[in-house]
Amino acid sequence: MQIGQVENQKAGTGCTVIICKDGATAGVDVRGGGPATRETDLLNPINMVQQINAVMLSGGSAFGLDAASG
């Protein structure tokens, strides 16, 4: 497993990535009044995804979600 983090203190933002080279079993619990997630529905047991290769944690808002786009 590898973990990386980057931040921009001037902009007050950053992200953390956890990479699992050999894959990992994952689950998710989304809570709150206005959660922002991307691709978490794939982790539902009725879907075909058996393992994940990475998880990215970012700040809220559309900019945080778009950080996964590259």
Stockholm file with secondary structure:
# STOCKHOLM 1.0

chainA/1-70         MQIGQVENQKAGTGCTVIICKDGATAGVDVRGGGPATRETDLLNPINMVQQINAVMLSGGSAFGLDAASG
#=GR chainA/1-70 SS CEEEEEEETTTTEEEEEEEEEEEECCCCCCCSSSCCCSSGGGGSTTSSCCCEEEEEEECSSHHHHHGGGC
#=GC SS_cons        CEEEEEEETTTTEEEEEEEEEEEECCCCCCCSSSCCCSSGGGGSTTSSCCCEEEEEEECSSHHHHHGGGC
//
